[in-house]
Amino acid sequence: MLLLGGILLAVFVVPWPWGVLAVLAGGLLDIGESVAFLKWSRRRKSPVGAEALVGQTAVVATPTQVRVAGELWAARSADPLRVGSEVEVTAVEGLTLRVRDLRHVGAGP
């Protein structure tokens, strides 16, 4: 976009020797901006796939299914799951989520 601005300045506003400088400056700024945005966008990878669900909170829909991130998943837990309770996803095993009840987190013996 800055290159286009430099070209327009060179053609319509700035006299001959300075127009070339305006185009070069616009082009260099445009390239620098593109490189900066590219580095900024690659600063960290986005979590994708089922593994991104680990650590999220889910709501029990049925005794064997939970709803997490708007999707219904099969679930297993060491404790019986109550419909409507909140659980935390601890692992992914194929298409089944391993969950634990948030009521028991931090509870003593």
C-alpha positions in Angstrom: 0.0 0.0 0.0 2.9 2.4 0.7 4.4 1.5 -2.6 1.2 2.6 -4.3 1.3 5.9 -2.3 4.9 6.4 -3.4 4.0 5.9 -7.1 1.1 8.3 -6.9 3.3 10.9 -5.2 6.0 10.4 -7.9 3.5 10.8 -10.8 1.3 13.6 -9.5 3.1 15.6 -6.8 6.8 15.3 -6.6 9.2 16.5 -9.3 11.4 14.1 -11.3 14.5 13.3 -9.2 12.5 13.2 -5.9 9.8 11.0 -7.4 12.2 8.0 -7.8 13.1 8.4 -4.1 9.5 8.5 -3.1 8.8 5.2 -5.0 11.9 3.5 -3.5 11.0 4.7 0.1 7.4 3.5 -0.3 8.6 0.1 -1.6 11.1 -0.4 1.2 8.5 0.6 3.8 6.0 -1.8 2.3 8.5 -4.7 2.3 9.5 -3.9 5.9 5.9 -3.8 7.0 5.2 -7.1 5.3 8.2 -8.8 7.0 7.2 -7.4 10.4 3.6 -8.7 10.0 4.9 -12.1 8.8 7.2 -12.5 11.9 4.4 -11.3 14.2 1.9 -13.8 12.8 4.4 -16.7 13.3 5.3 -15.9 16.9 3.4 -18.9 18.3 1.5 -21.9 16.9 -2.2 -22.1 17.4 -3.4 -25.2 19.3 -5.5 -27.3 17.0 -7.1 -30.8 17.1 -8.5 -32.8 20.0 -5.4 -32.2 22.1 -6.4 -28.5 22.4 -9.3 -29.6 24.5 -7.1 -30.8 27.4 -7.5 -28.4 30.3 -10.9 -27.0 29.2 -14.0 -27.1 31.2 -16.9 -29.3 29.9 -20.5 -29.7 31.0 -21.9 -33.3 31.4 -24.8 -33.9 28.9 -25.4 -37.6 29.7 -23.6 -40.0 32.0 -21.3 -40.9 29.1 -21.1 -37.7 27.1 -19.8 -34.1 27.8 -20.3 -30.9 25.8 -17.0 -29.0 25.4 -16.5 -26.0 23.0 -20.0 -26.6 21.6 -19.3 -30.2 20.6 -20.6 -33.4 22.2 -17.9 -35.9 23.1 -17.9 -39.4 24.6 -16.3 -39.2 28.1 -14.9 -41.5 30.8 -14.3 -40.7 34.4 -13.1 -42.5 37.5 -16.1 -40.9 39.3 -19.7 -41.2 38.2 -20.7 -38.2 36.1 -23.8 -36.2 37.0 -25.8 -34.5 34.2 -25.3 -30.7 34.3 -22.1 -30.8 36.4 -18.8 -29.2 35.2 -15.8 -31.4 34.6 -12.2 -30.8 33.4 -10.8 -32.6 30.3 -7.6 -34.3 31.4 -6.7 -36.4 28.4 -7.8 -37.5 24.9 -8.0 -41.2 24.1 -9.1 -41.5 20.4 -12.6 -40.0 20.3 -13.1 -40.3 24.0 -12.2 -37.6 26.5 -10.9 -38.5 30.0 -12.5 -36.1 32.5 -12.5 -35.4 36.2 -15.2 -33.8 38.2 -14.3 -30.2 39.3 -16.0 -30.8 42.7 -13.3 -33.3 43.6 -10.4 -31.1 42.6 -8.5 -29.9 45.7 -10.7 -32.0 48.0 -8.8 -33.6 50.9 -9.1 -37.3 51.9 
